Amino acid sequence: DIHAFQLYFMEDNVKQISPRIKKAAGVSATWISKDRFCHIELTGQGKVVEKNLKNEDVNFAGLSRGFLVEKSKRAEQIIPKCTRMCAGFAAHRVILYDAGYLLHYDVHKRRRIGTLHVGSRVKFKSVVWNHDGSLLAVILDKILYICSKSLKVISSCSLRTGKIKSGAWCSSSGVFLYTTPHQLRYLCKENEEGLVCSLFRLYYITHVTENQVTLIDRQKEVKVLDINGADYQFKSAVLRGQEDEVKRLASTGKILGEAMLKFLKEVSRADIAVHFVKDPAVRFSLAVELSNVDLAFESAEVLNTSDHWEMVAAMAMKFGKLTTAEAAYQRGKLFSQLKFLYIITGQYKKLEKLGKLFAVRRELSNQYEVALVLDDAAVQADLLRNTGNPALSSLVEKTAVDLADIDQVDVNGRRRLAGAVPLHPTLTDWPSTCQLQNT
């Protein structure tokens, strides 16, 4: 018996009736419409035959051995037969395999939609279309391709050990899941791949939902496996720029691990990590990397160390957020840096209060600098006298009396040591580029 396929006819609303069966010789029988199918003849010519429901030949697609080989190369090699055929997503289309090539072919129009060279040394297994027919997964022995309908490769992956056994698309996320003898893995069309879970026996995928995979083993036992699909769903949403989906998945609390943080840094989207990272030290590092002053200040409030406050203040100064820098210096008790901020911004009233604080803390050098800027000769003289410099103290007092009635320089060229008069003595943030554009 050389019958390679059988055509069964099942009647609706009819019970206990043996189905009508039509037998024919051929391989790779594939439906191309609701009343037509194709198969490859067993004549050794590799021809694709189109038949109706009566199993009658209605049209020869015209394909013969070597249809994928260019004319200039036909004389250089032995042209194999067309040995495999898979379903095309649209009507009257099929995927044909021959001589290491895949061809997306329209049987009625006799037109090539696309061609993919996979190599003659690899074993072609099957193709799996996604839910809308825009993508298909080409499964080879150890290589997986995700292609467009014109068979242009979008992403791919290969296995070092083991073989790819089966695969199916997750319609909600657009990710392709596939099985190996011991693992369930995924591949995104953005060329990101990874592990979903380990398998304890060989399974074949039949269906994928958001958090479940339906599998069948070689004993024909069906198993519904609950999985954590947040990993590949999150990566797919990030790579496709679906911000709402990213925030939703991040809020579930299932996005964990250093690997995910590394992934976000690799795709230059470390800002997303702040939605699910809870550790204040990690959040602070992210804030520094992203130059996010507000996030850094929020994390520093939890950590509350002088080193963190100093980094926040330095970042705030860099971006002109002077009020934030002032608060960070105060929280971190970094009074020397705060003194510099008040001097360069002309905050002399605050600087005077800071000088009194330096006196309480016995920071004489900082107190003297404040007195110099404020032109406070009395404080300068007292500090010099108390530190064992009576001659300098007397000189400061005498100079202060001599220069009391002049503003800047006297006739002898003597100048008072005092801070510059600020043009705009307010501690306000520098305007940002967006603010300047709106004004």
C-alpha positions, 0 to 999 in steps of 0.5 A: 500500500503506497497511500501516503495520505487519506482524506476523511469526510466528517458529517455534521450532526450525524452520529455513529457513521463511518467517515468516507475516506479517499486515499491517494499517493503523495506527501505533505498534504496541506490545505490551501482553502476550505475546498482545496489542498495540495500535496507533493507527488510520489513520482520522483519529480517533486511536483506540487499538485492541487486537488479538490474535495473529490481528490481530483487534480484541478491544477498543477502548480508547476513546481518541479525539482530544482525550482529554488536553484538559480539557472546559473547554478543548476549545472554545478550541482545535483538538484534535489526534489521538493520534499516538504510542504507546509501551510501558508497563512493566506489562502492558496499559499504554501511554504515549500522546502527544497535544496536547503531553501524555503519558498513562500509560494502562491499556488494560484498566481504561481508567484514567489512571495519570499525565499530563505536559504537555511542550508542543506546540512540542517534538518528542516522541521516545520513553520509556525505562523503567528495569530495575524500571519505577519510573522512565522517561526522557522524551526530547524534542528538546532536553529530557530528563525523568526521571519516576516511573511516574505521570509526576511529574517527578523531574529534568530537563535541557535542551541549548543546542545539539544534540539528544538522539538516544538513551538507556539506563539503567545498571542498576547505578547507576540513572543515565540515559545519553544521546547527542547528536551529539558527546557521551555524557552522563548525568542522575541522578534527583537532578538531577545531570548531566554529561559522560561522554566525547566522540563522534567520530560520531553513535551511538545507545545500545543497552545500558549496563553499569557500564564499557561502553556498546554503541552503533550508528551509522547505518551499522549498525555496532555499537561497544562503548565502554569508559568511566570510569563512576566519575564518575556512579556516585560522584555517584549513590552520594553522593546516594543515601547508599550509604556502602559504594559511596562508599568502594569507588569512592573507593578505586579511584583514579578519582575525581579533579578539582576538579569532584568536590570542588566537587560534594561541597561543594555537597551538604554531603558534603565529608567524603567527599573525604578518602577519595580526596584525597591532597594534604596541603594539600587534605586540611588545607583539608578538615579545617579546613572539616569541623572535623576536628582529627585529620585536620588534625593528620595533614595538618599533620605532612606540611606541618610549618609553624608556620602549619599547626600554629597553625591545628591548635592553635586548632581543638583549643582550640576543641573542648577537645582540650587534649592535641592543642593542646599537641602542636601548639604544641610541633611548631610551636614556638609557645612563647608560646601553649603558655605561655598553655595551661599557665597557664590549665590550671594546668600549673605544673611544665610551665610551669617547664620552659618557663621554662628553655627561654625562658632558653636561647632568650633570650626574657626577656619570656616568662621573666619572665612565667613567673617572675611566675606561679610566684612565683619572686622570684629569677628575677625579680630576676636578670632585672631586674638583667641588663636594667639595672633594679637598683632594681626588682631590689632592690625585688623581693628585699625584697618577697619577704623581707617576704612570705615568711611569708604566703599571700595578703595581709598586714596592710598589704594587700600581695599576692603576685604569683603564679598562681592555685591550679588546682582540677584541675591536669591537661591532659585533654580536655574531655568531648564531648556523646557522652561526657556522654550515656554517663555 
